Amino acid sequence: MAEALADACDVRVVSWNRIERTSERFGLHAVHESDDAAIAVHEQWCDVIVVQGVSFRMFPSVRTSAKIVVADLYDPFQLEQLELNKFSDERTWNEEVRKAVSLINEQLLRADAVLCASERQRDLWLGALSTLGRLNPSTYRADETFSSFVRIVPFGLPVAPPVRTRPALKGIVPGIDDGDVVLIWGGGIYNWFDPVSLIEAMGVLRDSHPHVKLFFLSASHFNPDVPEMQVVADTVGAAERLGLRDRTVFFNDSWVDYDDRVNYLLDADIGVSTHVVHAETRFSFRTRLLDYLWAGLPIIATEGDTFADVITSQGLGAVVPEKDAAALAAAIATLAEPGARAAAAARVRAVAEAYTWPQALSPLVDFCTAPVHAADHGTRPAGLTCGDRFERILAMPRGRRRDLALLRYYLTSGGFRLVREKVAERRERLGRNV
């Protein structure tokens, strides 16, 4: 994103996580979590701030900035939280969902423009903006379609084709040979996915297609704040129960470096992504599928999301019903044939051109080269218009007053045990950012 924006704008990327990459085309700056003085330097420098996640909560100078603010909501993380925490206790599940909704509402109330990843997401955010009063006479007068207010800016692909720098799978991973057909699961394993049905499909193919292998790129997440999910244990357990682990199904236990992932993609033959059909699915934009496009891999995916429609209409592989191991096995068997795989791969490479970063980012580039406040800027409420006690506390500026309010809330909600848990979580999080 920063590379593409840098063609038209001066760009700084500011993060409270460690920054290991470098660029001569834009600035990269690391700040400590909640170090508002450090972030204020960059806030004063810029004309436009692109934010996502917890930025408003962490940095008051961003939240109260008079600069033009773009809310990047390509990830509807309030729906993720419904899946992410569904195996937690009821209090935690409710708390995490309320946090996410509160964070999103705060951004929607302040944003001068909103970014989303698809037409479906655009409908989602227009509905949310409407309930918050942002689709009002002022913004309607400025643009009756609201297309300049909510812009479709999905994730993008590098313009340059991928280049292998080393072999990664075939002849390298014990059990995966040069002549095998390799399916790659190109990312983490999360609760909203359905890898177990994929494992079961591999069981169906074990005897008829022993040369078909499945490789999970990562069974763990690079971010320690993201806990290991129940589905990881379920997936590994299914592979072991069926006797497939390290025979036709393989798990990489570490997170692959960004620049090294290309070697795994180019050693694979088919990209796979299977999920459960629910609310998160409908509005998701699976960035791993873009990696498959970039690498020219035919795709096998579950129905229900935006990309499934693209795969079907463009003939990029196969789309199957959810939790249907037999349909998955049939799709894998079809694309294991060289002719079918080559034909689908050619169509994938043709479609990929439409998803390069310059193409995907053009609506944001247009906005940033001629930025304007939303038509209702200065007339809308500065904070949440609704919410329970917990949401109102989360919306407070970070500092002692907010900490004391949280302390009182946790004491009344869960007693000293809950307070100890929350203090330990904060210490661990702050320790990782030193």
URGICOR-V638780 format. One record per residue. N is the residue number from 0. NEAR is the number of other C-alpha atoms within 8 Angstrom. Layout:
# URGICOR-V638780
N_NEAR, N_NEAR
This chain:
# URGICOR-V638780
0_7, 1_9, 2_8, 3_10, 4_12, 5_11, 6_6, 7_8, 8_8, 9_7, 10_9, 11_10, 12_9, 13_9, 14_9, 15_9, 16_8, 17_7, 18_8, 19_4, 20_4, 21_5, 22_7, 23_5, 24_6, 25_12, 26_9, 27_10, 28_9, 29_10, 30_11, 31_10, 32_8, 33_7, 34_9, 35_10, 36_6, 37_9, 38_13, 39_10, 40_8, 41_9, 42_12, 43_6, 44_6, 45_8, 46_6, 47_10, 48_11, 49_8, 50_10, 51_8, 52_7, 53_7, 54_10, 55_13, 56_13, 57_10, 58_13, 59_11, 60_10, 61_12, 62_9, 63_6, 64_7, 65_4, 66_9, 67_12, 68_13, 69_13, 70_14, 71_11, 72_10, 73_11, 74_9, 75_10, 76_7, 77_10, 78_9, 79_10, 80_13, 81_10, 82_10, 83_11, 84_10, 85_9, 86_6, 87_7, 88_7, 89_6, 90_6, 91_9, 92_13, 93_8, 94_8, 95_10, 96_11, 97_9, 98_10, 99_11, 100_9, 101_13, 102_13, 103_10, 104_10, 105_12, 106_10, 107_12, 108_14, 109_8, 110_12, 111_13, 112_12, 113_13, 114_13, 115_16, 116_14, 117_11, 118_7, 119_9, 120_12, 121_13, 122_8, 123_9, 124_10, 125_10, 126_8, 127_9, 128_12, 129_10, 130_7, 131_10, 132_7, 133_11, 134_9, 135_9, 136_6, 137_8, 138_14, 139_11, 140_7, 141_7, 142_10, 143_7, 144_6, 145_9, 146_7, 147_8, 148_10, 149_13, 150_13, 151_11, 152_14, 153_11, 154_10, 155_13, 156_11, 157_8, 158_8, 159_4, 160_7, 161_8, 162_6, 163_8, 164_5, 165_5, 166_11, 167_9, 168_10, 169_12, 170_9, 171_9, 172_8, 173_7, 174_7, 175_13, 176_9, 177_6, 178_6, 179_10, 180_11, 181_13, 182_13, 183_14, 184_11, 185_14, 186_8, 187_10, 188_12, 189_9, 190_10, 191_11, 192_11, 193_12, 194_12, 195_9, 196_12, 197_11, 198_12, 199_11, 200_12, 201_13, 202_9, 203_10, 204_12, 205_9, 206_6, 207_5, 208_8, 209_9, 210_8, 211_12, 212_13, 213_12, 214_12, 215_14, 216_14, 217_15, 218_13, 219_10, 220_12, 221_5, 222_5, 223_6, 224_5, 225_6, 226_6, 227_7, 228_10, 229_8, 230_12, 231_11, 232_8, 233_9, 234_11, 235_9, 236_8, 237_11, 238_12, 239_9, 240_7, 241_8, 242_7, 243_12, 244_11, 245_9, 246_8, 247_15, 248_14, 249_11, 250_11, 251_10, 252_7, 253_8, 254_11, 255_8, 256_6, 257_5, 258_5, 259_8, 260_9, 261_11, 262_13, 263_12, 264_12, 265_10, 266_11, 267_13, 268_11, 269_13, 270_15, 271_11, 272_13, 273_13, 274_12, 275_11, 276_10, 277_6, 278_7, 279_12, 280_12, 281_11, 282_12, 283_11, 284_12, 285_7, 286_7, 287_8, 288_12, 289_13, 290_11, 291_13, 292_13, 293_13, 294_12, 295_11, 296_14, 297_16, 298_14, 299_16, 300_12, 301_14, 302_11, 303_8, 304_12, 305_12, 306_9, 307_12, 308_9, 309_9, 310_13, 311_11, 312_6, 313_8, 314_9, 315_13, 316_12, 317_11, 318_11, 319_12, 320_8, 321_10, 322_7, 323_9, 324_11, 325_8, 326_9, 327_13, 328_12, 329_8, 330_11, 331_9, 332_10, 333_8, 334_12, 335_10, 336_8, 337_7, 338_6, 339_10, 340_12, 341_8, 342_8, 343_13, 344_12, 345_9, 346_11, 347_13, 348_12, 349_7, 350_10, 351_13, 352_8, 353_7, 354_12, 355_12, 356_13, 357_9, 358_9, 359_13, 360_14, 361_9, 362_10, 363_9, 364_10, 365_8, 366_9, 367_9, 368_8, 369_6, 370_8, 371_7, 372_8, 373_10, 374_7, 375_10, 376_8, 377_4, 378_5, 379_8, 380_7, 381_6, 382_7, 383_12, 384_6, 385_4, 386_9, 387_6, 388_6, 389_9, 390_11, 391_10, 392_10, 393_10, 394_12, 395_8, 396_7, 397_12, 398_6, 399_6, 400_7, 401_12, 402_9, 403_8, 404_9, 405_10, 406_9, 407_8, 408_9, 409_12, 410_11, 411_7, 412_7, 413_9, 414_9, 415_8, 416_7, 417_11, 418_12, 419_8, 420_8, 421_8, 422_8, 423_8, 424_8, 425_8, 426_8, 427_8, 428_9, 429_9, 430_7, 431_6, 432_10, 433_5
